Amino acid sequence: MNFSETILQNPIFQTVSQCARQIGVDAYIIGGFVRDLILQRPSKDIDIVCVGSGITLAEAVARELGVHVNVFKNFGTAQLKTDDWEVEFVGARRESYQRDSRKPIVEDGTLQDDQNRRDFTINAMGISLNTNDFGQLIDPFDGLRDLRRKMIRTPLDPLITFSDDPLRMMRAARFATQLNFDIDPDTFDGLVQSAERIEIISKERINDELNKIILAKVPSYGFKLLHQAGILKRIFPEFVELQGAEYQDGKGHKDNFYHTLQVLDNIAPHTPDLWLRWAAIMHDIAKPATKRFDPKVGWTFHGHEDLGARMTPRIFRNMKLPMNENMRFVQKLVRLHLRPIALVKEQITDSALRRLLFDAGDDLEALMTLCRADITSKNPEKVKKHLANFNKVEQKLYDLEARDKIRNFQPVITGEIIMQTFGIAPSAEVGIIKTAVREAILDGLIPNDYTPAFAFMLQEGAKLGLKH
């Protein structure tokens, strides 16, 4: 199969071919770009492998194009950008890993050596940029056949491939999820047998692959693959603990592992936000710790939202996920995720709506998206009914916000006003009065206007024995 007509549409390949000929090296397009070209998927990343110095070839191409080249001598790679394309160059090499090391032993090699070290057959295909066979597909492991079969398969024995770089196990699940492919049975057996090897890989590299699974169209598929292979329990044990449905006195509860995956799939079409999807993953994370059986009502998980919020920083820290505003966003949504659902009643007080608006602030829309995704049932009529009730709550929230502007409001009575009015220093009394004013505004007892709020403040101060 020859792709010369297709690749000549991009002038970068002609330039690479000419420069490779001038410096006397053979050059090939390799890996993901070739795969995506055949699948007709958009791709802006191009990997070039040459039998020789990838850095020398990159520098020659950069001079020809008049662009800057970034050289990474320690890795023997170089990278340049031209138009919307990002092109990486590397010399053909052999790689191997020590049993207990994350760092590979790298040696110069042939094109065949380079293809042998690739993770999967669909990523081991190359296209020649050399004059004698320009555009020719080089496919030693039948990657084209695997693309047509929609199959993830390792080019070598899976145990060798996964032992060389255990991160490839995560990549197998990731590619299967992104492409909606199956994993070859022998390759999957290799995942199962090599699962413990994932523990030598840095959590940052694992997260990179896990997040790509989470951002897929149907992310549950990747989680199920990792779980079945015995990998998920090694990288995210708290999630695996959700699995299982228990019955007592004829009363049972849903399997929260599969419920959570359903929520994740439900939310995926509505947001590309990674951290909102993480909130879906984390929303019920504390259910195993809060599970109790009450003979009168059955299984309960009281307080799982608060405990889940407290667990979030620890889980993020252990997994080396970012301990920043993204974590705090997830934590906030975990804490609040039951609040809108609890408001699905005929008689909803404005006070309850105000408090939710105040607590959710700018994240109200994200919270509502999570809550909609959390409505799961095998009975579609039941889901339809719950969503209809939820629509009413949402409309009431927006109507109230339009009227009262509660979201992110700041009470007109500040700590400074309280201290100046009563002639007191920072103290517990200041906090008590400030809280009382805020609560009165949220309860609708007073508007958030200075005169009535000031009068209310004086009343609260008098209760504490303070004089104006």
C-alpha positions as CSV (number, residue, x, y, z in Angstrom):
1,M,0.0,0.0,0.0
2,N,1.4,3.4,-1.0
3,F,0.4,6.7,0.5
4,S,2.6,9.0,-1.6
5,E,-0.3,10.9,-3.1
6,T,-1.8,11.6,0.3
7,I,1.3,12.6,2.2
8,L,2.5,14.9,-0.7
9,Q,-0.5,17.1,0.2
10,N,1.6,18.2,3.2
11,P,4.8,19.9,2.1
12,I,6.6,19.0,5.4
13,F,7.1,15.4,4.2
14,Q,8.7,16.5,1.0
15,T,11.1,18.7,3.0
16,V,12.0,15.9,5.4
17,S,12.6,13.6,2.5
18,Q,14.9,16.0,0.7
19,C,16.9,16.8,3.9
20,A,17.3,13.1,4.7
21,R,18.6,12.4,1.2
22,Q,21.1,15.3,1.5
23,I,22.6,14.2,4.8
24,G,22.5,10.5,3.8
25,V,20.0,8.9,6.2
26,D,16.8,6.9,5.7
27,A,13.6,8.5,7.2
28,Y,10.2,7.3,7.9
29,I,6.9,8.5,9.4
30,I,6.1,6.2,12.3
31,G,3.4,5.5,14.8
32,G,0.2,7.5,15.6
33,F,0.2,9.7,12.5
34,V,0.2,6.6,10.2
35,R,-2.5,5.0,12.3
36,D,-4.7,8.1,12.2
37,L,-4.1,8.6,8.5
38,I,-5.5,5.2,7.8
39,L,-8.4,5.7,10.2
40,Q,-9.0,9.1,8.7
41,R,-8.8,10.7,12.1
42,P,-7.4,14.3,12.5
43,S,-3.8,14.4,13.8
44,K,-1.4,17.3,14.1
45,D,1.5,15.3,15.7
46,I,4.1,13.8,13.4
47,D,6.8,11.4,14.5
48,I,9.8,10.9,12.2
49,V,12.3,8.1,12.8
50,C,15.5,8.0,10.9
51,V,18.3,5.4,10.8
52,G,21.0,7.8,12.0
53,S,20.8,11.0,14.1
54,G,17.3,12.4,14.5
55,I,18.7,15.6,15.9
56,T,20.9,16.2,12.8
57,L,17.9,15.6,10.5
58,A,15.7,17.9,12.6
59,E,18.3,20.7,12.4
60,A,18.5,20.3,8.7
61,V,14.7,20.5,8.3
62,A,14.5,23.5,10.6
63,R,17.1,25.4,8.5
64,E,15.2,24.6,5.4
65,L,11.9,25.8,6.8
66,G,13.4,28.7,8.7
67,V,11.9,27.6,12.1
68,H,13.3,27.0,15.6
69,V,14.2,23.5,16.7
70,N,14.2,22.3,20.3
71,V,16.9,19.7,20.9
72,F,16.8,17.2,23.8
73,K,20.2,15.6,23.7
74,N,19.7,13.4,26.7
75,F,16.9,11.7,24.8
76,G,18.3,11.9,21.4
77,T,15.2,13.7,20.1
78,A,14.4,17.1,18.6
79,Q,11.1,18.9,18.0
80,L,10.0,21.7,15.7
81,K,6.7,23.4,14.9
82,T,5.6,24.5,11.4
83,D,2.2,25.9,10.8
84,D,-0.2,23.8,12.9
85,W,2.1,20.8,12.8
86,E,4.3,19.5,15.7
87,V,7.1,17.3,14.3
88,E,9.3,15.1,16.5
89,F,12.5,13.5,15.2
90,V,14.3,10.5,16.7
91,G,17.0,8.1,15.6
92,A,16.0,4.5,15.3
93,R,16.8,2.7,18.5
94,R,16.4,-0.3,20.7
95,E,15.0,0.1,24.2
96,S,14.9,-2.2,27.2
97,Y,14.1,-1.8,30.9
98,Q,15.6,-3.3,34.0
99,R,13.1,-5.3,36.0
100,D,12.9,-2.7,38.8
101,S,13.6,0.5,36.8
102,R,11.5,3.1,35.0
103,K,14.5,4.3,32.9
104,P,15.2,2.4,29.7
105,I,18.6,1.3,28.3
106,V,18.7,2.9,24.9
107,E,21.0,1.9,22.0
108,D,21.1,2.8,18.3
109,G,19.2,0.4,16.1
110,T,17.6,-0.3,12.8
111,L,14.1,0.6,11.6
112,Q,13.1,-3.0,12.5
113,D,14.5,-2.5,16.1
114,D,12.5,0.7,16.4
115,Q,9.2,-1.0,15.2
116,N,9.9,-3.9,17.6
117,R,9.9,-1.6,20.6
118,R,6.6,0.0,19.7
119,D,3.7,-0.7,22.0
120,F,1.0,-2.0,19.6
121,T,0.9,-3.2,16.0
122,I,-1.4,-0.3,15.0
123,N,1.3,2.1,16.3
124,A,4.2,0.2,14.7
125,M,3.4,1.0,11.1
126,G,5.7,3.3,9.1
127,I,5.6,5.1,5.8
128,S,8.9,5.6,3.9
129,L,10.1,9.1,3.0
130,N,13.0,7.7,0.9
131,T,13.3,8.2,-2.8
132,N,13.3,4.5,-3.8
133,D,10.0,3.6,-2.0
134,F,8.5,7.0,-1.1
135,G,5.0,6.6,0.5
136,Q,5.3,2.9,0.9
137,L,3.6,1.4,4.0
138,I,6.0,-0.7,6.2
139,D,3.9,-3.0,8.3
140,P,5.9,-5.9,9.7
141,F,3.3,-6.9,12.4
142,D,0.0,-6.7,10.4
143,G,-1.1,-3.5,12.0
144,L,-3.3,-2.7,9.1
145,R,-5.2,-6.0,9.6
146,D,-5.6,-5.1,13.3
147,L,-7.0,-1.7,12.4
148,R,-9.6,-3.4,10.2
149,R,-10.3,-5.9,13.0
150,K,-10.5,-3.1,15.6
151,M,-8.0,-4.9,17.7
152,I,-5.2,-3.8,20.1
153,R,-2.3,-6.3,19.9
154,T,1.3,-6.1,20.9
155,P,3.9,-6.6,18.2
156,L,6.0,-8.9,20.4
157,D,5.1,-11.3,23.2
158,P,2.8,-9.2,25.5
159,L,4.9,-10.1,28.5
160,I,8.0,-8.7,26.9
161,T,6.2,-5.6,25.6
162,F,4.6,-4.8,29.0
163,S,7.8,-5.7,31.0
164,D,9.8,-3.3,28.9
165,D,7.5,-0.4,29.7
166,P,4.5,-1.2,32.0
167,L,2.8,2.1,31.1
168,R,1.8,0.3,27.9
169,M,-0.8,-1.5,29.9
170,M,-2.5,1.8,30.6
171,R,-2.1,2.7,26.9
172,A,-3.8,-0.5,25.8
173,A,-6.9,0.4,27.8
174,R,-6.7,4.0,26.6
175,F,-6.4,3.2,22.9
176,A,-9.2,0.6,23.2
177,T,-11.4,3.2,24.8
178,Q,-10.6,6.1,22.4
179,L,-10.9,4.0,19.3
180,N,-13.6,1.6,20.6
181,F,-11.4,-1.4,19.8
182,D,-11.1,-4.8,21.5
183,I,-7.9,-6.0,23.2
184,D,-6.5,-9.2,21.7
185,P,-7.1,-12.1,24.1
186,D,-3.4,-13.0,24.3
187,T,-2.6,-9.3,24.9
188,F,-5.2,-9.1,27.6
189,D,-3.8,-12.1,29.3
190,G,-0.5,-10.3,29.3
191,L,-2.2,-7.3,31.0
192,V,-3.4,-9.7,33.8
193,Q,-0.1,-11.4,34.2
194,S,1.8,-8.1,34.3
195,A,-0.6,-6.0,36.4
196,E,1.8,-5.7,39.4
197,R,4.4,-4.1,37.1
198,I,2.3,-0.9,36.9
199,E,3.6,-0.1,40.4
200,I,7.0,0.9,39.1
201,I,5.6,3.6,36.9
202,S,5.3,7.1,38.2
203,K,1.8,8.2,39.2
204,E,2.1,11.3,37.0
205,R,2.6,9.1,33.8
206,I,-0.3,6.9,35.0
207,N,-2.5,9.9,35.5
208,D,-1.8,11.1,32.0
209,E,-3.2,7.9,30.5
210,L,-6.1,7.7,33.0
211,N,-7.2,11.2,32.2
212,K,-7.2,10.4,28.5
213,I,-9.5,7.5,29.3
214,I,-11.7,9.8,31.4
215,L,-12.0,12.3,28.5
216,A,-13.1,9.5,26.0
217,K,-16.5,9.3,24.6
218,V,-17.4,6.3,26.7
219,P,-14.9,6.3,29.6
220,S,-16.4,3.4,31.5
221,Y,-15.0,1.0,28.9
222,G,-11.5,1.8,29.9
223,F,-12.2,1.6,33.6
224,K,-13.8,-1.8,33.1
225,L,-10.8,-3.1,31.2
226,L,-8.4,-1.8,33.9
227,H,-10.5,-3.4,36.5
228,Q,-10.8,-6.8,34.8
229,A,-7.0,-6.8,34.3
230,G,-6.4,-6.2,38.0
231,I,-4.7,-2.8,37.3
232,L,-7.4,-0.4,38.6
233,K,-7.1,-1.7,42.2
234,R,-3.4,-0.9,42.1
235,I,-3.8,2.7,40.9
236,F,-7.1,3.7,42.4
237,P,-8.1,1.3,45.2
238,E,-10.8,3.5,46.6
239,F,-12.7,3.3,43.4
240,V,-12.6,-0.5,43.3
241,E,-14.0,-0.6,46.9
242,L,-17.3,0.7,45.5
243,Q,-17.9,-2.6,43.8
244,G,-20.5,-5.0,45.1
245,A,-24.2,-5.1,46.0
246,E,-25.2,-6.4,49.4
247,Y,-28.6,-7.8,50.4
248,Q,-30.1,-8.2,53.9
249,D,-33.7,-9.1,54.9
250,G,-34.6,-8.9,51.2
251,K,-33.3,-5.4,50.9
252,G,-30.4,-4.5,48.6
253,H,-28.5,-1.5,47.3
254,K,-27.1,-0.8,43.8
255,D,-23.6,-1.6,42.9
256,N,-21.9,1.8,43.3
257,F,-19.0,0.9,41.1
258,Y,-21.2,0.4,38.1
259,H,-23.5,3.2,39.1
260,T,-20.5,5.6,39.2
261,L,-19.4,4.4,35.8
262,Q,-22.9,5.0,34.5
263,V,-22.8,8.6,35.9
264,L,-19.4,9.1,34.3
265,D,-20.8,8.0,30.9
266,N,-24.0,10.1,31.4
267,I,-22.0,13.2,32.0
268,A,-19.5,12.7,29.2
269,P,-21.7,14.0,26.3
270,H,-22.5,17.1,28.3
271,T,-19.0,18.3,29.2
272,P,-15.4,18.1,28.0
273,D,-14.3,19.3,31.4
274,L,-11.9,16.8,32.9
275,W,-12.5,17.9,36.5
276,L,-16.3,17.8,36.2
277,R,-15.8,14.2,35.0
278,W,-13.6,13.6,38.0
279,A,-16.4,14.9,40.2
280,A,-18.6,12.3,38.7
281,I,-16.0,9.6,39.6
282,M,-15.6,10.9,43.1
283,H,-19.2,11.8,44.0
284,D,-20.0,8.5,45.8
285,I,-16.5,7.6,46.8
286,A,-17.3,7.5,50.5
287,K,-20.3,5.2,50.2
288,P,-18.3,2.0,51.4
289,A,-17.2,3.9,54.5
290,T,-20.7,5.1,55.4
291,K,-22.8,2.1,54.5
292,R,-25.2,1.0,57.3
293,F,-28.2,-1.3,57.4
294,D,-31.4,0.0,59.1
295,P,-34.1,-2.7,59.4
296,K,-36.8,-0.1,58.9
297,V,-35.4,1.6,55.7
298,G,-32.7,-0.8,54.4
299,W,-29.2,0.3,53.4
300,T,-28.2,3.9,54.1
301,F,-25.1,6.0,53.2
302,H,-25.7,9.0,55.5
303,G,-23.1,11.7,55.3
304,H,-21.2,10.1,52.3
305,E,-21.2,13.5,50.6
306,D,-19.3,15.2,53.5
307,L,-16.9,12.3,54.1
308,G,-16.3,12.1,50.3
309,A,-15.4,15.8,50.3
310,R,-12.9,15.2,53.1
311,M,-11.5,12.2,51.3
312,T,-10.9,14.1,48.1
313,P,-7.7,15.9,49.0
314,R,-6.1,12.7,50.4
315,I,-7.0,10.7,47.3
316,F,-5.7,13.5,45.0
317,R,-2.5,13.7,47.0
318,N,-1.9,9.9,46.9
319,M,-2.6,9.8,43.2
320,K,-0.4,12.8,42.5
321,L,-3.3,14.7,41.0
322,P,-3.2,18.5,41.2
323,M,-3.7,20.0,44.7
324,N,-5.1,23.2,43.4
325,E,-8.4,24.9,42.3
326,N,-9.2,21.7,40.3
327,M,-9.1,19.6,43.4
328,R,-11.2,22.2,45.3
329,F,-13.7,22.2,42.5
330,V,-14.1,18.4,42.7
331,Q,-14.3,18.6,46.5
332,K,-17.0,21.2,46.3
333,L,-19.2,19.3,43.9
334,V,-18.8,16.1,45.9
335,R,-20.0,17.9,49.0
336,L,-22.9,19.5,47.3
337,H,-24.1,16.8,44.9
338,L,-27.1,15.7,47.0
339,R,-28.4,19.2,47.6
340,P,-30.2,19.9,44.3
341,I,-31.7,16.4,44.3
342,A,-33.0,16.9,47.9
343,L,-34.9,19.9,46.7
344,V,-37.0,17.9,44.2
345,K,-40.2,18.4,46.2
346,E,-43.5,20.3,45.6
347,Q,-42.8,22.7,48.4
348,I,-39.3,24.2,48.0
349,T,-38.5,27.1,50.3
350,D,-36.8,30.1,48.9
351,S,-34.4,29.9,51.9
352,A,-33.2,26.4,50.7
353,L,-32.8,27.7,47.2
354,R,-30.9,30.7,48.3
355,R,-28.5,28.6,50.4
356,L,-27.8,26.3,47.4
357,L,-27.2,29.3,45.1
358,F,-24.8,30.9,47.7
359,D,-22.9,27.6,48.3
360,A,-22.6,26.7,44.7
361,G,-21.7,30.1,43.4
362,D,-20.1,30.1,39.9
363,D,-20.2,26.3,39.9
364,L,-24.0,25.9,39.9
365,E,-24.2,24.9,36.3
366,A,-21.5,22.3,36.8
367,L,-23.3,21.0,39.9
368,M,-26.6,20.7,38.0
369,T,-24.9,18.8,35.2
370,L,-23.5,16.4,37.7
371,C,-26.8,15.9,39.4
372,R,-28.6,15.2,36.1
373,A,-26.0,12.6,35.3
374,D,-26.5,11.0,38.8
375,I,-30.1,10.2,38.0
376,T,-29.8,6.6,36.9
377,S,-32.3,3.8,36.8
378,K,-33.1,0.8,34.6
379,N,-36.6,2.2,34.3
380,P,-36.6,5.0,31.7
381,E,-39.9,6.3,32.9
382,K,-38.5,6.8,36.4
383,V,-35.5,8.7,35.0
384,K,-37.8,10.8,32.8
385,K,-40.0,11.7,35.9
386,H,-36.9,12.6,38.0
387,L,-35.4,14.8,35.3
388,A,-38.8,16.6,34.8
389,N,-38.9,17.4,38.6
390,F,-35.3,18.5,38.4
391,N,-36.1,20.9,35.6
392,K,-38.6,22.6,37.9
393,V,-35.9,23.0,40.6
394,E,-33.4,24.4,38.1
395,Q,-35.9,26.9,36.8
396,K,-36.8,28.1,40.4
397,L,-33.1,28.5,41.1
398,Y,-32.6,30.7,38.1
399,D,-35.7,32.7,38.8
400,L,-34.6,33.3,42.3
401,E,-31.1,34.3,41.2
402,A,-32.5,36.7,38.7
403,R,-34.5,38.4,41.5
404,D,-32.1,38.2,44.5
405,K,-28.6,38.0,42.9
406,I,-27.6,35.6,45.7
407,R,-24.8,33.8,43.8
408,N,-21.4,34.9,45.2
409,F,-23.1,37.7,47.1
410,Q,-21.2,39.5,49.9
411,P,-23.3,40.8,52.8
412,V,-23.3,44.6,53.0
413,I,-22.3,44.3,56.6
414,T,-18.6,43.6,56.8
415,G,-16.4,42.7,59.8
416,E,-14.9,46.2,59.6
417,I,-18.4,47.8,60.0
418,I,-19.2,45.6,63.0
419,M,-15.9,46.4,64.7
420,Q,-16.3,50.2,64.1
421,T,-19.9,50.3,65.2
422,F,-19.4,48.5,68.5
423,G,-15.8,49.7,69.1
424,I,-14.4,46.1,69.4
425,A,-11.3,44.4,68.1
426,P,-11.3,41.2,66.0
427,S,-13.1,38.6,68.1
428,A,-15.6,35.7,68.2
429,E,-18.4,38.3,68.6
430,V,-17.5,39.8,65.2
431,G,-17.8,36.3,63.6
432,I,-21.1,35.6,65.4
433,I,-22.8,38.8,64.2
434,K,-21.4,38.5,60.7
435,T,-22.8,35.0,60.4
436,A,-26.1,36.0,61.8
437,V,-26.5,38.8,59.2
438,R,-25.6,36.4,56.4
439,E,-28.0,33.7,57.6
440,A,-30.8,36.3,57.9
441,I,-30.2,37.4,54.3
442,L,-30.2,33.8,53.0
443,D,-33.4,33.0,55.0
444,G,-35.1,36.0,53.4
445,L,-35.6,37.7,56.8
446,I,-33.9,40.9,55.6
447,P,-32.8,42.1,52.1
448,N,-29.1,42.5,51.4
449,D,-29.5,46.3,51.7
450,Y,-27.5,48.5,54.1
451,T,-30.2,50.1,56.2
452,P,-32.2,46.9,57.2
453,A,-29.0,44.9,57.5
454,F,-27.4,47.5,59.8
455,A,-30.5,47.5,62.0
456,F,-30.4,43.7,62.2
457,M,-26.7,43.9,63.1
458,L,-27.5,46.3,66.1
459,Q,-30.1,43.8,67.4
460,E,-27.6,40.9,67.2
461,G,-24.9,43.0,68.9
462,A,-27.4,43.9,71.7
463,K,-28.0,40.1,72.3
464,L,-24.3,39.8,73.0
465,G,-24.3,42.8,75.4
466,L,-22.6,45.1,72.9
467,K,-23.5,48.8,72.8
468,H,-23.5,51.1,69.8
